[in-house]
Amino acid sequence: MFKFIGSVVKEMKLTTWPTRKQSVIDFFMVIEYTVFFLIFLMIFDWVTQNGITSAVQYLLPFVRN
């Protein structure tokens, strides 16, 4: 158990942590990607919904006969 904890501490000392500037840059990159995919999914959902609605409205008269 103590050997494991010692190796964890040793590994943590080898870890390089990002600077505050790099953390802020990474944070805003995550926000940018989130907004991008949010907009992409909204557009995809809108196109899909309107496409299915239009297809059903177009094909409905043929089904009724």
MARRO-826436 format. One record per residue: x, y, z of N, C-alpha, C in turn; residue in three letters. Coordinates in steps of 0.05 Angstrom, whole numbers, m for minus. Layout:
<recs>
> n_X;n_Y;n_Z;ca_X;ca_Y;ca_Z;c_X;c_Y;c_Z;residu
> X;Y;Z;X;Y;Z;X;Y;Z;ala
...
</recs>
This chain:
<recs>
> n_X;n_Y;n_Z;ca_X;ca_Y;ca_Z;c_X;c_Y;c_Z;residu
> 17;m24;0;0;0;0;17;25;0;met
> 38;25;17;55;49;19;72;52;m7;phe
> 79;29;m19;94;30;m44;76;43;m66;lys
> 51;36;m66;33;48;m86;30;78;m82;phe
> 26;87;m57;24;115;m52;49;130;m59;ile
> 72;118;m53;98;130;m60;101;133;m90;gly
> 92;113;m105;94;115;m134;75;135;m145;ser
> 52;138;m133;33;159;m141;45;187;m137;val
> 57;191;m114;69;217;m108;92;222;m127;val
> 108;202;m133;130;205;m152;120;212;m180;lys
> 98;199;m188;87;204;m215;75;232;m216;glu
> 63;241;m194;51;268;m193;73;290;m196;met
> 97;285;m185;119;304;m187;129;305;m216;lys
> 125;284;m232;134;284;m260;113;298;m278;leu
> 89;301;m268;68;313;m284;72;342;m288;thr
> 69;352;m313;70;380;m318;42;391;m320;thr
> 36;411;m304;10;422;m303;9;447;m322;trp
> m14;452;m334;m17;475;m352;m15;501;m336;pro
> m6;521;m350;m5;548;m338;m34;559;m337;thr
> m37;581;m322;m63;593;m321;m72;603;m349;arg
> m54;614;m364;m60;623;m391;m69;600;m408;lys
> m56;577;m407;m63;554;m423;m91;543;m414;gln
> m96;544;m388;m122;534;m378;m144;552;m388;ser
> m140;578;m389;m161;596;m399;m165;591;m429;val
> m144;588;m444;m146;582;m473;m162;556;m477;ile
> m155;536;m462;m169;510;m465;m198;513;m458;asp
> m204;528;m437;m232;532;m429;m248;545;m451;phe
> m237;566;m463;m252;579;m485;m254;562;m510;phe
> m235;545;m514;m237;526;m537;m260;506;m532;met
> m263;497;m508;m285;479;m502;m312;494;m506;val
> m313;519;m497;m338;534;m501;m343;538;m531;ile
> m323;544;m547;m326;548;m576;m337;522;m589;glu
> m325;499;m583;m333;474;m594;m362;467;m586;tyr
> m369;473;m561;m396;468;m551;m416;484;m567;thr
> m410;510;m570;m429;527;m585;m431;518;m614;val
> m408;511;m626;m408;502;m654;m426;477;m657;phe
> m423;457;m640;m439;433;m643;m468;438;m635;phe
> m473;456;m617;m500;463;m610;m514;475;m635;leu
> m501;493;m648;m513;505;m672;m516;484;m695;ile
> m496;468;m698;m497;447;m718;m520;428;m713;phe
> m524;419;m688;m546;401;m682;m573;414;m685;leu
> m575;440;m678;m600;455;m682;m607;456;m711;met
> m588;463;m728;m593;464;m757;m601;437;m768;ile
> m586;416;m760;m592;389;m769;m620;380;m760;phe
> m627;387;m736;m654;380;m726;m675;395;m741;asp
> m671;420;m746;m691;436;m761;m694;426;m790;trp
> m672;420;m803;m673;409;m831;m687;382;m831;val
> m680;365;m812;m692;338;m811;m722;341;m806;thr
> m730;357;m786;m758;360;m779;m774;371;m803;gln
> m764;392;m815;m778;404;m838;m778;385;m862;asn
> m757;371;m866;m756;352;m888;m776;329;m885;gly
> m778;318;m861;m798;297;m856;m826;307;m858;ile
> m831;331;m847;m858;343;m849;m865;348;m878;thr
> m847;359;m893;m853;364;m921;m858;338;m937;ser
> m842;318;m931;m845;292;m945;m872;280;m938;ala
> m880;281;m913;m906;270;m905;m929;286;m918;val
> m927;312;m918;m948;328;m931;m949;323;m961;gln
> m927;318;m973;m926;313;m1002;m938;285;m1008;tyr
> m931;265;m992;m939;238;m998;m967;231;m987;leu
> m978;247;m969;m1004;241;m957;m1026;239;m977;leu
> m1028;257;m997;m1050;254;m1016;m1049;228;m1032;pro
> m1025;217;m1037;m1023;192;m1052;m1032;168;m1035;phe
> m1029;170;m1009;m1036;148;m991;m1066;147;m987;val
> m1079;169;m987;m1108;170;m982;m1125;157;m1005;arg
> m1114;156;m1029;m1130;144;m1051;m1128;115;m1051;asn
</recs>
